[in-house]
Amino acid sequence: MFEIRVICKPDDADRISQTLATAFDTGPARQYPTRDGKRTRLYFTAEHRLQPSTVDAVKEQ
């Protein structure tokens, strides 16, 4: 498990959240304004996605 932090424009937050959720197994984003109030900080707890063959092997154990 690892954490991803992204600082972006508020309008990009949804697109970034969706893109990271596609690439990793993520929890819900924690969202906070930056100190200057012009951007958004997104924090995700994530895990690498298992390849289908790896998932099948784990299920068989």
PEDA-V321265 format. One record per pair of residues at least 12 apart in sequence whose ideal C-beta (glycine too) atoms are under 6 Angstrom apart, sorted by sequence separation. I is the first residue (numbers start at 0). J is the second residue. If there is no record, write none. Layout:
BEGIN
i | j
I | J
I | J
END
This chain:
BEGIN
i | j
16 | 28
28 | 41
29 | 42
28 | 43
25 | 43
26 | 44
25 | 45
23 | 45
24 | 46
19 | 43
24 | 48
12 | 39
12 | 41
9 | 39
6 | 38
7 | 39
6 | 40
5 | 41
4 | 42
3 | 43
2 | 44
3 | 45
1 | 45
0 | 46
END
